[in-house]
Amino acid sequence: MMSSFLFAEGLGVQNWTYILVGITFAIYIGIAIWSRAGSTKEFYVAGGGVSPLANGMATAADWMSAASFISMAGIISFAGYDGAVYLMGWTGGYVLLALLLAPYLRKFGKFTVPDFIGDRYYSKTARLVAVFCALLVSFTYVAGQMRGVGIVFSRFLEVDINTGVIIGMIIVLFYAVLGGMKGITYTQVAQYCVLIFAFMVPAIFISIQMTGNPVPQLGFGSTLADGSGTYLLDKLDGLSTELGFSEYTEGSKTTIDVFAITLALMVGTAGLPHVIVRFFTVKRVKDARKSAGLALLLIVILYTTAPAVSVFARTNLIETVSNQPYDNVPEWFKKWETTGLISFTDKNNDGLIKYVANESENELTVDRDIMVLANPEIAKLPNWVIALVAAGGLAAALSTAAGLLLVISASVSHDLIKKIAKPDISEKGELIAARLSAVGAVCVAGYFGINPPGFVAAVVALAFGLAAASFFPAIILGIFYKKMNKEGAIAGMVVGITAMLLYMIKYKLGWFDDTLPDKSEWWFGISPEGFGTVAMVLNFIVSIVIMKFTPNPPEEVQEIVENIRIPSGAGEAVNH
């Protein structure tokens, strides 16, 4: 009787969230129990028998993190044209990964990126440097995911962000530790379905509502549904300039910075250890190519929709709150206010929300990370759609967090313990070490989620810069240049990662100064998010110069490099 009454009255957002998040979490945990890992091969690479379609879906979920789902449209909604660097960089990077790296790494047949670098460069030192870089990239990236989890929980389950992070830690820990890569792979297939449905449903609703066009990709370039004949983007340009902001469709970044950020994101994508490891889970080299292609198609659905979502969200936000009496703000505003992610300070005591570009006059502070999550509420969509977005945001954050945690645990248990510290460890011992490493990694990730160094996509962009600066040159040279030796690779990785870290610490975190340095002090006008390109070039130069003055690699290593590029290897991969 009570349940029918609730449905008759209409379930609230919180109740819907409990239902949808509860159902999705039950599915994830059920899959983890069903596919729990019984060997190190299952734990690290899901036994190497995943189908291309399943791997493509899992890779798409692994890669489309909280940054893609929650933050990217948020960045674009505030940055406008300048936000296009994230679209171009991340999708372009995926093409690079599919063409240049995935098939060859699969043919090499190793469990992890440090494993590839350790064996290709016949050196424990190279392996140690690669482990350090993998841990640094993964922890930087996972910090963004845990913050995304905290934001979703804090708003929709009405708990504080720290409690939300802890709940997320427990869920990830369960299926990452129990199932390893096998459990994570099939959980990520389910998470892809949840996140893409959750992203598209509100986008389609709002596109129809604002432009009458059910295809969001076409809707944001269409005229408004009010019959005025005004294009949506023209309206947003007008609203933006009225408030003192630059035109939404005009960019403010320098050409060199746009190029640097885009390239850093591209090569960073191609060097991300948690994405690369996905291609070790398929049976054959050609399956690695197929799954990379399928993943790209599945990713494009969200990435072509994100610019539309950002335009819808920005337009709705300005129209809903700008110059409105604070006493009359809609319910969604009050609820997001409790999270601290949107706030109003009445500077002139007139009771109106003044939202303008001039910081001294602006009275509204909006965290970019709320734009996608709050968008369905601002547009007054049904409660179940609002809750669905919460479930999708959690799926995106948790799927990537799980993949990263596996990279961290494999780096510690396989590359540090098995390959360096204790080569005679049993398979059972290594599996226990992997699970304990995952527990430790979750705790560190949780700390970063509670004490994040910035909004989600900014943190993630830095992880891409670190991957570009460290792994990309070592992997590319390792595959395509058989004369590349250990001395060059080690020196290049050390110089690249050090340069990126120092630049990030100085210009992003401000550790060397009392205040954060001004943009005018950036080297060549390149932002910290784009400096990965400079660090990558440094890595290449140092690697090649050092290689010229040091001995060639052993003949057997050069033969392996020749072998992994032979096209006839499209059959079964051979482990060396």
Secondary structure, DSSP 8 states (H G I E B T S, - for coil): -HHHHHHHH---HHHHHHHHHHHHHHHHHHHHHHT---SHHHHHHGGG-B-HHHHHHHHHHHHS-HIIIIIHHHHHHHHGGGGHHHHHHHHHHHHHIIIIIHHHHHHHT-SSHHHHHHHHTT-HHHHHHHHHHHHHHHHHHHHHHHHHHHHHHHHHS---HHHHHHHHHHHHHHHHHHHHHHHHHHHHHHHHHHHHHHHHHHHHHHHHHHHS-S-HHHHTTSB-TTSS--BHHHHHHHHHHHTT---TTS--S-HHHHHHHHHHHHHHHHT-HHHHGGGGSBSBHHHHHHHHHHHHHHHHHHHHHHHHHHHHHHHHHHHHHTT-BGGG--HHHHHHHTTTSEEE--SSSSSB----S-TTT--EEE-GGGHHHHHHHHTT--HHHHHHHHHHHHHHHHHHHHHHHHHHHHIIIIIIIIIII-TT--HHHHHHHHHHHHHHHHHHHHHHHHS-SS-HHHHHHHHHHHHHHHHHHHHHHHHH-TT--HHHHHHHHHHHHHHHHHHHIIIII-TTSSS---GGGSGGG--TTTHHHHHHHHHHHHHHHHHHTS----HHHHHHHHHHT-GGGGSB----
